[in-house]
Amino acid sequence: MAKSDTTKVTNIDSITVSAAVLGDLLGVSERRVRQRAEEGIMVRASKGRYKLVDSVKNYILTLKLEVAGVSAELAEGEINLEEEKGLHERVKRHISELKLQIMKGEVHKAEDVEAVMLDMLAAFKTRVMNIPSKAAPLLENRDAAYIKDRLISEVTEALNELKDYDPKAFYSEEYVEESDYEQYDEKS
């Protein structure tokens, strides 16, 4: 093996290749490379030469958009890669913002809310269903006013359990206390 074959390369941003090499790398014809260059996907460095890294990144982004069903074509039949990249970055930013809100406990995942609410409602149902067996012995041979007061008291107690929920029960595993977040932010 020649020495140049084993040299460690740390940056390939400046490499340019011919349409034949780029087509071979991507599994398309030279003509398709030239067509994609006309569409603004392959990045020309000079006549017959293409920037390898930028062209491959754009090609992959185009394939991802096509797989996702995003129409990348404009009215003129060309792709506006800058606009598509901007949309992609906007989606990534939105996802990051949502993750941060989840971590801070400002937004809750549907499955977390569902689990907590199911637990709360199951406990409430059990509590309400136990009222008759708990109250019956106490209400035997009592007047109507006492029975009414006792039942209102039992129902109110059951309802108070619902209002006394712990907001922390809704936090996902990714939740970070505000003080932890501030400490991290100060270190950054």
Backbone as a printed PyTorch tensor [residue, N CA C, xyz], in Angstrom:
tensor([[[  0.8350,  -1.1760,   0.0000],
         [  0.0000,   0.0000,   0.0000],
         [  0.8830,   1.2430,   0.0000]],

        [[  0.5260,   2.2050,  -0.8080],
         [  1.3030,   3.4380,  -0.8710],
         [  1.0370,   4.2760,   0.3610]],

        [[  2.0070,   5.0960,   0.7040],
         [  1.8930,   5.9130,   1.9110],
         [  0.6870,   6.8440,   1.8340]],

        [[  0.3990,   7.3990,   0.6510],
         [ -0.7280,   8.3250,   0.5210],
         [ -2.0700,   7.6450,   0.7800]],

        [[ -2.1210,   6.3060,   0.6260],
         [ -3.3610,   5.5800,   0.8780],
         [ -3.6690,   5.4750,   2.3610]],

        [[ -2.6730,   5.6530,   3.2130],
         [ -2.8850,   5.4990,   4.6500],
         [ -2.8460,   6.8240,   5.3900]],

        [[ -2.7420,   7.9240,   4.6770],
         [ -2.6990,   9.2340,   5.3170],
         [ -4.0680,   9.5630,   5.8980]],

        [[ -4.0730,  10.0260,   7.1300],
         [ -5.3230,  10.3770,   7.7990],
         [ -5.8170,  11.7150,   7.2540]],

        [[ -7.0700,  11.7210,   6.7950],
         [ -7.6870,  12.9290,   6.2600],
         [ -8.6280,  13.4630,   7.3280]],

        [[ -8.5030,  14.7490,   7.6460],
         [ -9.3490,  15.3310,   8.6880],
         [-10.4110,  16.2650,   8.1390]],

        [[-10.2820,  16.6980,   6.8870],
         [-11.2570,  17.6100,   6.3200],
         [-11.3860,  17.3360,   4.8320]],

        [[-12.6060,  17.0420,   4.3990],
         [-12.8250,  16.7530,   2.9810],
         [-13.6900,  17.8250,   2.3150]],

        [[-13.8990,  18.9480,   2.9930],
         [-14.7570,  20.0060,   2.4720],
         [-14.2880,  20.5730,   1.1380]],

        [[-13.0140,  20.5660,   0.8930],
         [-12.4910,  21.1880,  -0.3280],
         [-12.3540,  20.2020,  -1.4970]],

        [[-12.7090,  18.9660,  -1.3190],
         [-12.5570,  17.9770,  -2.3890],
         [-13.6010,  18.2090,  -3.4740]],

        [[-13.1250,  18.2220,  -4.7150],
         [-14.0210,  18.2910,  -5.8680],
         [-13.8280,  17.0230,  -6.6860]],

        [[-14.9290,  16.6180,  -7.3420],
         [-14.8840,  15.3930,  -8.1410],
         [-15.6000,  15.6270,  -9.4600]],

        [[-15.3440,  14.7350, -10.3890],
         [-16.0140,  14.8230, -11.6870],
         [-17.4360,  14.2640, -11.5640]],

        [[-18.2370,  14.5070, -12.5960],
         [-19.6040,  13.9870, -12.6220],
         [-19.5820,  12.4620, -12.5860]],

        [[-18.5860,  11.8680, -13.2330],
         [-18.4850,  10.4080, -13.2590],
         [-18.2400,   9.8560, -11.8600]],

        [[-17.3200,  10.4640, -11.1250],
         [-17.0010,   9.9930,  -9.7730],
         [-18.1960,  10.2070,  -8.8530]],

        [[-18.8190,  11.3820,  -8.9250],
         [-19.9710,  11.6720,  -8.0670],
         [-21.1280,  10.7380,  -8.3960]],

        [[-21.3570,  10.5080,  -9.6770],
         [-22.4170,   9.5860, -10.0960],
         [-22.1510,   8.1800,  -9.6120]],

        [[-20.9070,   7.7460,  -9.7040],
         [-20.5300,   6.4100,  -9.2400],
         [-20.7460,   6.2890,  -7.7230]],

        [[-20.3730,   7.3240,  -7.0030],
         [-20.5320,   7.3210,  -5.5440],
         [-22.0040,   7.2410,  -5.1480]],

        [[-22.8540,   7.9530,  -5.8700],
         [-24.2730,   8.0090,  -5.5160],
         [-25.1230,   6.9710,  -6.2440]],

        [[-24.5230,   6.2690,  -7.1690],
         [-25.2610,   5.2390,  -7.8940],
         [-26.1990,   5.8010,  -8.9520]],

        [[-25.8220,   6.9310,  -9.5340],
         [-26.6220,   7.5390, -10.6010],
         [-25.7070,   7.8060, -11.7970]],

        [[-26.3160,   8.1290, -12.9080],
         [-25.5210,   8.3830, -14.1120],
         [-24.9130,   9.7840, -14.0830]],

        [[-23.9070,   9.9890, -14.9450],
         [-23.2980,  11.3190, -15.0830],
         [-24.3490,  12.3360, -15.5250]],

        [[-25.2180,  11.8970, -16.4100],
         [-26.2790,  12.7880, -16.8860],
         [-27.1750,  13.2140, -15.7260]],

        [[-27.5140,  12.2630, -14.8350],
         [-28.3630,  12.5830, -13.6820],
         [-27.6520,  13.5630, -12.7450]],

        [[-26.3380,  13.4330, -12.6230],
         [-25.5570,  14.3740, -11.8150],
         [-25.6820,  15.7700, -12.4070]],

        [[-25.5390,  15.8730, -13.7350],
         [-25.6480,  17.1770, -14.3900],
         [-27.0630,  17.7450, -14.2510]],

        [[-28.0910,  16.8720, -14.3570],
         [-29.4710,  17.3290, -14.1740],
         [-29.6720,  17.8720, -12.7520]],

        [[-29.1520,  17.1370, -11.7770],
         [-29.2880,  17.5660, -10.3770],
         [-28.5070,  18.8610, -10.1350]],

        [[-27.4310,  19.0650, -10.8850],
         [-26.6900,  20.3270, -10.7650],
         [-27.5380,  21.4690, -11.3040]],

        [[-28.2530,  21.2360, -12.3860],
         [-29.1500,  22.2560, -12.9540],
         [-30.2770,  22.5780, -11.9710]],

        [[-30.6920,  21.5830, -11.1860],
         [-31.7580,  21.7760, -10.1950],
         [-31.2280,  22.4460,  -8.9270]],

        [[-29.9110,  22.5800,  -8.8320],
         [-29.3200,  23.2190,  -7.6550],
         [-28.9850,  22.2480,  -6.5340]],

        [[-29.0670,  20.9650,  -6.8200],
         [-28.7880,  19.9610,  -5.7840],
         [-27.3000,  19.6550,  -5.7300]],

        [[-26.7210,  19.3150,  -6.8640],
         [-25.2790,  19.1010,  -6.9290],
         [-24.6200,  20.4780,  -7.0340]],

        [[-23.5380,  20.6760,  -6.3160],
         [-22.8990,  21.9850,  -6.2450],
         [-21.6670,  21.9990,  -7.1440]],

        [[-21.7250,  22.8340,  -8.1570],
         [-20.5960,  22.9360,  -9.0910],
         [-19.4830,  23.7700,  -8.4680]],

        [[-18.2500,  23.2750,  -8.6110],
         [-17.0770,  24.0210,  -8.1610],
         [-16.4760,  24.7560,  -9.3610]],

        [[-16.4740,  24.0840, -10.5020],
         [-15.9790,  24.6530, -11.7550],
         [-16.5430,  23.7810, -12.8630]],

        [[-16.1750,  24.0930, -14.0890],
         [-16.7120,  23.3160, -15.2100],
         [-16.3180,  21.8380, -15.0760]],

        [[-17.3350,  20.9830, -15.0000],
         [-17.0980,  19.5460, -14.9150],
         [-16.6760,  19.0520, -13.5380]],

        [[-16.5870,  19.9260, -12.5480],
         [-16.1670,  19.5340, -11.1960],
         [-17.2630,  19.9080, -10.2040]],

        [[-17.4430,  19.0570,  -9.2020],
         [-18.5100,  19.2590,  -8.2160],
         [-17.9330,  19.1590,  -6.8110]],

        [[-18.4320,  20.0170,  -5.9180],
         [-18.0150,  19.9510,  -4.5090],
         [-18.6130,  18.6740,  -3.9210]],

        [[-17.7560,  17.7820,  -3.4700],
         [-18.1820,  16.4660,  -3.0090],
         [-19.1090,  16.5550,  -1.7940]],

        [[-18.6630,  17.1960,  -0.7220],
         [-19.4210,  17.2120,   0.5360],
         [-20.7700,  17.8970,   0.3540]],

        [[-20.7650,  19.0920,  -0.2030],
         [-22.0220,  19.8320,  -0.3720],
         [-22.9910,  19.0790,  -1.2840]],

        [[-22.4810,  18.4980,  -2.3500],
         [-23.3430,  17.7660,  -3.2790],
         [-23.9580,  16.5390,  -2.6190]],

        [[-23.1530,  15.7920,  -1.8780],
         [-23.6720,  14.5900,  -1.2060],
         [-24.7100,  14.9810,  -0.1390]],

        [[-24.4160,  16.0180,   0.6510],
         [-25.3740,  16.4670,   1.6740],
         [-26.6940,  16.8900,   1.0330]],

        [[-26.6200,  17.6750,  -0.0370],
         [-27.8330,  18.1240,  -0.7150],
         [-28.6010,  16.9490,  -1.3070]],

        [[-27.8910,  15.9980,  -1.8740],
         [-28.5360,  14.8320,  -2.4670],
         [-29.2670,  14.0230,  -1.4010]],

        [[-28.6110,  13.8210,  -0.2670],
         [-29.2340,  13.0720,   0.8320],
         [-30.4580,  13.8110,   1.3550]],

        [[-30.3550,  15.1270,   1.5360],
         [-31.4930,  15.9270,   1.9850],
         [-32.6560,  15.8080,   1.0040]],

        [[-32.3480,  15.8390,  -0.2820],
         [-33.3860,  15.7070,  -1.2980],
         [-34.0660,  14.3530,  -1.2040]],

        [[-33.2830,  13.2970,  -1.0320],
         [-33.8680,  11.9570,  -0.8930],
         [-34.7420,  11.8640,   0.3520]],

        [[-34.2870,  12.4580,   1.4630],
         [-35.0830,  12.4500,   2.6990],
         [-36.4080,  13.1710,   2.4850]],

        [[-36.3660,  14.3030,   1.8120],
         [-37.5890,  15.0570,   1.5520],
         [-38.5380,  14.2490,   0.6760]],

        [[-37.9960,  13.5730,  -0.3260],
         [-38.8290,  12.7620,  -1.2080],
         [-39.4630,  11.6070,  -0.4410]],

        [[-38.6900,  10.9570,   0.4260],
         [-39.2160,   9.8460,   1.2280],
         [-40.3050,  10.3400,   2.1760]],

        [[-40.1070,  11.5480,   2.7280],
         [-41.0800,  12.1180,   3.6600],
         [-42.3240,  12.6280,   2.9380]],

        [[-42.2950,  12.6120,   1.6090],
         [-43.4410,  13.0610,   0.8420],
         [-43.5270,  14.5640,   0.7270]],

        [[-42.4410,  15.2490,   1.0340],
         [-42.4160,  16.7040,   0.9160],
         [-42.1260,  17.0510,  -0.5310]],

        [[-42.9970,  17.8370,  -1.1060],
         [-42.7700,  18.2590,  -2.4790],
         [-41.6800,  19.3120,  -2.4810]],

        [[-40.5650,  18.9700,  -3.0570],
         [-39.4260,  19.8810,  -3.0640],
         [-39.3850,  20.7080,  -4.3370]],

        [[-40.3720,  20.5540,  -5.1780],
         [-40.3330,  21.2650,  -6.4460],
         [-41.1010,  22.5720,  -6.3410]],

        [[-40.5440,  23.5970,  -6.9380],
         [-41.2150,  24.8840,  -7.0400],
         [-42.0010,  24.9070,  -8.3430]],

        [[-42.6880,  25.9840,  -8.6060],
         [-43.4840,  26.0870,  -9.8380],
         [-42.6290,  25.8860, -11.0800]],

        [[-41.3740,  26.3530, -11.0280],
         [-40.4900,  26.2050, -12.1840],
         [-39.8940,  24.7950, -12.2680]],

        [[-40.2140,  23.9260, -11.3100],
         [-39.6810,  22.5740, -11.3180],
         [-38.3210,  22.4710, -10.6800]],

        [[-37.8980,  23.4840,  -9.9270],
         [-36.5870,  23.4510,  -9.2830],
         [-36.7550,  23.3420,  -7.7760]],

        [[-35.7440,  22.8570,  -7.1060],
         [-35.7490,  22.7250,  -5.6560],
         [-35.0710,  23.9460,  -5.0500]],

        [[-35.7030,  24.5140,  -4.0700],
         [-35.1020,  25.6170,  -3.3310],
         [-34.5110,  25.0100,  -2.0600]],

        [[-33.2660,  24.5880,  -2.1450],
         [-32.6440,  23.8840,  -1.0310],
         [-32.5240,  24.7490,   0.2150]],

        [[-32.2650,  26.0280,   0.0330],
         [-32.1400,  26.9050,   1.1940],
         [-33.4530,  26.9710,   1.9620]],

        [[-34.5540,  27.0490,   1.2340],
         [-35.8670,  27.0870,   1.8820],
         [-36.1440,  25.7650,   2.5980]],

        [[-35.8240,  24.6590,   1.9410],
         [-36.0480,  23.3460,   2.5410],
         [-35.1750,  23.1640,   3.7810]],

        [[-33.9240,  23.5970,   3.7000],
         [-33.0340,  23.5020,   4.8560],
         [-33.5680,  24.3690,   5.9890]],

        [[-34.0900,  25.5430,   5.6470],
         [-34.6730,  26.4310,   6.6510],
         [-35.8690,  25.7880,   7.3300]],

        [[-36.7280,  25.1570,   6.5320],
         [-37.8820,  24.4460,   7.1050],
         [-37.4230,  23.3150,   8.0180]],

        [[-36.4150,  22.5800,   7.5600],
         [-35.8840,  21.4690,   8.3520],
         [-35.3150,  21.9780,   9.6780]],

        [[-34.5610,  23.0570,   9.6230],
         [-33.9780,  23.6300,  10.8420],
         [-35.0660,  24.1540,  11.7750]],

        [[-36.1190,  24.7210,  11.2090],
         [-37.2370,  25.2240,  12.0110],
         [-37.9170,  24.0700,  12.7560]],

        [[-38.0990,  22.9450,  12.0770],
         [-38.7030,  21.7750,  12.7160],
         [-37.7990,  21.2610,  13.8280]],

        [[-36.4890,  21.1940,  13.5580],
         [-35.5450,  20.7380,  14.5880],
         [-35.5720,  21.6700,  15.7990]],

        [[-35.6500,  22.9910,  15.5630],
         [-35.7140,  23.9530,  16.6660],
         [-36.9960,  23.7590,  17.4720]],

        [[-38.1150,  23.5470,  16.7780],
         [-39.3940,  23.3420,  17.4590],
         [-39.3420,  22.0860,  18.3330]],

        [[-38.7420,  21.0290,  17.8090],
         [-38.5950,  19.7880,  18.5820],
         [-37.7350,  20.0370,  19.8110]],

        [[-36.6510,  20.7620,  19.6440],
         [-35.7760,  21.0750,  20.7800],
         [-36.5120,  21.9030,  21.8290]],

        [[-37.3090,  22.8760,  21.3820],
         [-38.0680,  23.7030,  22.3210],
         [-39.0760,  22.8620,  23.0960]],

        [[-39.7450,  21.9230,  22.4040],
         [-40.6940,  21.0490,  23.0870],
         [-39.9950,  20.1600,  24.1130]],

        [[-38.8380,  19.6280,  23.7450],
         [-38.0770,  18.7950,  24.6800],
         [-37.6850,  19.6000,  25.9120]],

        [[-37.2740,  20.8450,  25.7260],
         [-36.9160,  21.7030,  26.8510],
         [-38.1330,  21.9680,  27.7290]],

        [[-39.2840,  22.2340,  27.1170],
         [-40.4970,  22.4590,  27.8970],
         [-40.8780,  21.2130,  28.6900]],

        [[-40.6790,  20.0400,  28.1100],
         [-40.9440,  18.7920,  28.8290],
         [-39.9890,  18.6680,  30.0030]],

        [[-38.7190,  18.9690,  29.7550],
         [-37.7100,  18.8640,  30.8100],
         [-38.0000,  19.8300,  31.9580]],

        [[-38.5540,  21.0060,  31.6510],
         [-38.8490,  21.9970,  32.6730],
         [-40.2180,  21.7600,  33.3190]],

        [[-40.9800,  20.7880,  32.8240],
         [-42.2880,  20.4980,  33.3860],
         [-43.3700,  21.4460,  32.9150]],

        [[-43.1200,  22.1840,  31.8270],
         [-44.1100,  23.1100,  31.2990],
         [-45.0830,  22.4200,  30.3440]],

        [[-44.6500,  21.3260,  29.7560],
         [-45.4560,  20.5350,  28.8390],
         [-45.3290,  19.0860,  29.2890]],

        [[-46.4010,  18.3340,  29.1470],
         [-46.3760,  16.9390,  29.5760],
         [-46.6970,  16.0250,  28.4050]],

        [[-46.0600,  14.8840,  28.3870],
         [-46.3200,  13.8960,  27.3510],
         [-47.6980,  13.2930,  27.5780]],

        [[-48.3790,  12.9970,  26.4890],
         [-49.7310,  12.4430,  26.5700],
         [-49.7510,  11.1540,  27.3770]],

        [[-48.7420,  10.3090,  27.2070],
         [-48.7420,   9.0350,  27.9390],
         [-48.5450,   9.2490,  29.4390]],

        [[-47.8010,  10.2940,  29.8270],
         [-47.6410,  10.6020,  31.2550],
         [-48.9630,  11.0880,  31.8490]],

        [[-49.6410,  11.9880,  31.1210],
         [-50.9240,  12.5120,  31.5920],
         [-51.9380,  11.3780,  31.6860]],

        [[-51.9640,  10.5320,  30.6680],
         [-52.9040,   9.4080,  30.6580],
         [-52.6710,   8.4900,  31.8570]],

        [[-51.4120,   8.1630,  32.1410],
         [-51.1100,   7.2670,  33.2640],
         [-51.5280,   7.8830,  34.5970]],

        [[-51.2160,   9.1580,  34.7920],
         [-51.5640,   9.8280,  36.0520],
         [-53.0790,   9.9270,  36.1920]],

        [[-53.7360,  10.3200,  35.1040],
         [-55.1960,  10.4710,  35.1770],
         [-55.8780,   9.1250,  35.4100]],

        [[-55.3940,   8.0730,  34.7970],
         [-55.9730,   6.7510,  35.0330],
         [-55.8200,   6.3510,  36.4990]],

        [[-54.6410,   6.5960,  37.0680],
         [-54.4220,   6.2900,  38.4840],
         [-55.3560,   7.1040,  39.3720]],

        [[-55.4550,   8.4130,  39.0800],
         [-56.3110,   9.2830,  39.8900],
         [-57.7700,   8.8590,  39.8060]],

        [[-58.2430,   8.5760,  38.6040],
         [-59.6430,   8.2190,  38.4270],
         [-59.9530,   6.8360,  38.9910]],

        [[-58.9930,   5.9240,  38.9000],
         [-59.2050,   4.6030,  39.4980],
         [-59.3090,   4.7240,  41.0170]],

        [[-58.4510,   5.5340,  41.6150],
         [-58.5160,   5.7500,  43.0660],
         [-59.8230,   6.4340,  43.4460]],

        [[-60.2580,   7.4090,  42.6330],
         [-61.5130,   8.1100,  42.9050],
         [-62.6980,   7.1500,  42.8160]],

        [[-62.6980,   6.3240,  41.7770],
         [-63.7850,   5.3560,  41.6050],
         [-63.8420,   4.4160,  42.8090]],

        [[-62.6980,   3.9190,  43.2200],
         [-62.6470,   3.0180,  44.3880],
         [-63.1920,   3.7280,  45.6110]],

        [[-62.7880,   4.9580,  45.7980],
         [-63.2180,   5.7570,  46.9540],
         [-64.7380,   5.9510,  46.9450]],

        [[-65.2850,   6.3190,  45.7860],
         [-66.7290,   6.5560,  45.6800],
         [-67.5030,   5.2480,  45.8620]],

        [[-67.0050,   4.1890,  45.2820],
         [-67.7020,   2.8960,  45.3970],
         [-67.6790,   2.3720,  46.8380]],

        [[-66.7320,   2.8070,  47.6390],
         [-66.6540,   2.3670,  49.0380],
         [-67.5360,   3.1880,  49.9760]],

        [[-68.0650,   4.3070,  49.4880],
         [-68.8970,   5.1530,  50.3440],
         [-70.1020,   4.3940,  50.9170]],

        [[-70.8530,   3.6500,  50.1050],
         [-72.0260,   2.9570,  50.6790],
         [-71.6650,   1.9840,  51.8110]],

        [[-70.6230,   1.1710,  51.6020],
         [-70.2830,   0.1950,  52.6450],
         [-69.7020,   0.8750,  53.8810]],

        [[-69.0200,   1.9970,  53.7050],
         [-68.4560,   2.7330,  54.8370],
         [-69.5480,   3.5000,  55.5910]],

        [[-70.4720,   4.0860,  54.8360],
         [-71.4770,   4.9480,  55.4510],
         [-72.6910,   4.1790,  55.9830]],

        [[-73.0080,   3.0660,  55.3930],
         [-74.2350,   2.3350,  55.7650],
         [-74.3370,   2.0600,  57.2630]],

        [[-73.2920,   1.4980,  57.9000],
         [-73.4380,   1.2190,  59.3450],
         [-73.6210,   2.5040,  60.1680]],

        [[-73.0320,   3.6000,  59.7020],
         [-73.1400,   4.8630,  60.4350],
         [-74.5040,   5.5380,  60.2440]],

        [[-75.1920,   5.1950,  59.1720],
         [-76.4450,   5.8600,  58.8420],
         [-77.6790,   5.1110,  59.3320]],

        [[-77.4700,   3.9280,  59.8310],
         [-78.5840,   3.1010,  60.2770],
         [-79.3490,   3.7920,  61.4090]],

        [[-80.6640,   3.8500,  61.2640],
         [-81.5630,   4.4370,  62.2530],
         [-81.2650,   5.9100,  62.5220]],

        [[-80.8120,   6.6740,  61.5180],
         [-80.5410,   8.1060,  61.6720],
         [-81.5970,   8.9040,  60.9140]],

        [[-81.7190,  10.1540,  61.2760],
         [-82.6900,  11.0020,  60.5670],
         [-82.1200,  11.4650,  59.2320]],

        [[-82.9800,  12.0050,  58.3970],
         [-82.6170,  12.3890,  57.0310],
         [-81.5340,  13.4590,  57.0090]],

        [[-81.5640,  14.4240,  57.8840],
         [-80.5660,  15.4930,  57.9110],
         [-79.1780,  14.9310,  58.1960]],

        [[-79.0790,  14.0140,  59.1520],
         [-77.7910,  13.4030,  59.4920],
         [-77.2650,  12.6000,  58.3050]],

        [[-78.1420,  11.8190,  57.6740],
         [-77.7470,  10.9980,  56.5170],
         [-77.2300,  11.8980,  55.3910]],

        [[-77.9690,  12.9730,  55.1350],
         [-77.5570,  13.9080,  54.0840],
         [-76.1890,  14.5080,  54.4020]],

        [[-75.9890,  15.0010,  55.6260],
         [-74.7080,  15.6010,  56.0180],
         [-73.5630,  14.5980,  55.9120]],

        [[-73.8110,  13.3750,  56.3530],
         [-72.7610,  12.3450,  56.3390],
         [-72.3690,  11.9840,  54.9040]],

        [[-73.3770,  11.8360,  54.0090],
         [-73.0850,  11.5070,  52.6070],
         [-72.3520,  12.6680,  51.9170]],

        [[-72.7800,  13.9020,  52.1980],
         [-72.0840,  15.0600,  51.6370],
         [-70.6370,  15.0770,  52.1130]],

        [[-70.4120,  14.7820,  53.3610],
         [-69.0600,  14.7480,  53.9170],
         [-68.1960,  13.6900,  53.2220]],

        [[-68.7540,  12.5040,  53.0030],
         [-68.0120,  11.4150,  52.3420],
         [-67.6910,  11.7730,  50.8800]],

        [[-68.6650,  12.3210,  50.1650],
         [-68.4610,  12.6900,  48.7630],
         [-67.4430,  13.8250,  48.6710]],

        [[-67.5500,  14.8070,  49.5640],
         [-66.5990,  15.9290,  49.5780],
         [-65.1880,  15.4260,  49.8290]],

        [[-65.0330,  14.5040,  50.7520],
         [-63.7130,  13.9300,  51.0400],
         [-63.1360,  13.2360,  49.8010]],

        [[-63.9850,  12.5040,  49.0790],
         [-63.5350,  11.8250,  47.8550],
         [-63.1510,  12.8460,  46.7850]],

        [[-63.9340,  13.8980,  46.6490],
         [-63.6330,  14.9350,  45.6610],
         [-62.3600,  15.6970,  46.0190]],

        [[-62.1070,  15.8870,  47.2970],
         [-60.8920,  16.5840,  47.7190],
         [-59.6310,  15.8160,  47.3180]],

        [[-59.7320,  14.5130,  47.2640],
         [-58.5750,  13.7220,  46.8060],
         [-58.2370,  14.0510,  45.3540]],

        [[-59.2600,  14.3480,  44.5490],
         [-59.0120,  14.7160,  43.1570],
         [-58.3300,  16.0730,  43.0560]],

        [[-58.7570,  17.0210,  43.8690],
         [-58.1840,  18.3640,  43.7750],
         [-56.7790,  18.4320,  44.3490]],

        [[-56.4270,  17.5040,  45.2040],
         [-55.1180,  17.5230,  45.8470],
         [-54.0820,  16.6990,  45.0750]],

        [[-54.1710,  16.7400,  43.7500],
         [-53.2020,  15.9950,  42.9490],
         [-51.8300,  16.6560,  43.0610]],

        [[-50.7930,  15.8840,  42.7930],
         [-49.4240,  16.3940,  42.8350],
         [-48.9850,  16.6850,  41.4000]],

        [[-48.7450,  17.9520,  41.0370],
         [-48.3340,  18.2670,  39.6660],
         [-47.0750,  17.5130,  39.2440]],

        [[-46.2230,  17.1780,  40.1970],
         [-44.9970,  16.4580,  39.8630],
         [-45.2850,  15.0580,  39.3300]],

        [[-46.4810,  14.5510,  39.5900],
         [-46.8380,  13.2300,  39.0700],
         [-46.8990,  13.2320,  37.5450]],

        [[-47.0860,  14.4120,  36.9420],
         [-47.1730,  14.5140,  35.4930],
         [-45.8050,  14.6290,  34.8280]],

        [[-44.7530,  14.8780,  35.5960],
         [-43.4320,  15.0810,  35.0050],
         [-42.9110,  13.7810,  34.4190]],

        [[-42.3110,  13.8870,  33.2490],
         [-41.7220,  12.7090,  32.6200],
         [-40.3540,  12.4380,  33.2500]],

        [[-39.7370,  11.3620,  32.8070],
         [-38.4220,  10.9980,  33.3390],
         [-37.3590,  12.0270,  32.9750]],

        [[-37.6110,  12.8200,  31.9220],
         [-36.6320,  13.8090,  31.4810],
         [-36.7250,  15.1110,  32.2670]],

        [[-37.6780,  15.2020,  33.2040],
         [-37.8960,  16.4480,  33.9350],
         [-36.6500,  16.8520,  34.7060]],

        [[-36.3500,  18.1470,  34.6530],
         [-35.2160,  18.7050,  35.3750],
         [-35.7530,  19.8300,  36.2480]],

        [[-35.3940,  19.8240,  37.5350],
         [-35.8150,  20.9080,  38.4220],
         [-35.2980,  22.2320,  37.8780]],

        [[-36.0380,  23.2980,  38.0740],
         [-35.6380,  24.6250,  37.5890],
         [-34.2650,  24.9950,  38.1240]],

        [[-33.9880,  24.6820,  39.3910],
         [-32.6840,  25.0210,  39.9680],
         [-31.5660,  24.2350,  39.2800]],

        [[-31.8460,  22.9760,  38.9070],
         [-30.8520,  22.1810,  38.1750],
         [-30.5930,  22.8170,  36.8140]],

        [[-31.6530,  23.2760,  36.1680],
         [-31.5410,  23.8860,  34.8580],
         [-30.7270,  25.1750,  34.9480]],

        [[-31.0060,  25.9990,  35.9680],
         [-30.2760,  27.2500,  36.1310],
         [-28.8050,  26.9910,  36.4020]],

        [[-28.4890,  25.9690,  37.2030],
         [-27.0960,  25.6360,  37.4790],
         [-26.3880,  25.2220,  36.1960]],

        [[-27.0800,  24.4230,  35.3720],
         [-26.4960,  23.9820,  34.1070],
         [-26.2730,  25.1940,  33.2060]],

        [[-27.2720,  26.0910,  33.1650],
         [-27.1930,  27.2630,  32.3150],
         [-26.0300,  28.1720,  32.7360]],

        [[-25.7730,  28.2850,  34.0430],
         [-24.6770,  29.1050,  34.5300],
         [-23.3250,  28.5330,  34.1610]],

        [[-23.2310,  27.1980,  34.0910],
         [-21.9720,  26.5320,  33.7350],
         [-21.6500,  26.6850,  32.2550]],

        [[-22.6890,  26.8310,  31.4290],
         [-22.5030,  26.9020,  29.9720],
         [-21.7870,  28.1640,  29.5600]]])
